[in-house]
């Protein structure tokens, strides 16, 4: 991967994370603490493997979306957020 592509990916990721941190639909969930899961639980729920490697969060998100019966992947979610959407909006689409 070229340095330019890596820099562009880093910028997109930073924008994505910034938008998620500002997503009011996530702040409105009263019981979000009750619903939070450990990384181990998320890995088990998703069927992620193998366990002896670093975790690819994009792959994990895609697997979790599939478990919810969604056809979208982490890239589609990222595009939705970067285009001004919310997590709830993505999950409901």
Residue pairs with C-beta under 8 A, 6 or more apart in sequence:
12 78
12 82
15 82
16 78
16 81
16 82
19 81
19 82
20 26
20 81
20 87
23 81
23 86
23 87
24 86
25 86
25 87
25 88
25 89
26 32
26 86
26 87
26 88
29 35
37 45
39 55
42 48
42 60
42 64
43 51
43 55
43 60
45 64
45 67
46 60
46 63
46 64
46 67
47 63
47 67
48 55
48 59
48 60
48 63
57 74
58 73
58 74
58 75
59 74
61 73
61 74
61 77
62 73
62 74
65 72
65 73
65 74
65 77
68 91
70 91
72 80
72 90
72 93
76 90
77 87
77 90
80 89
80 90
80 93
81 87
81 90
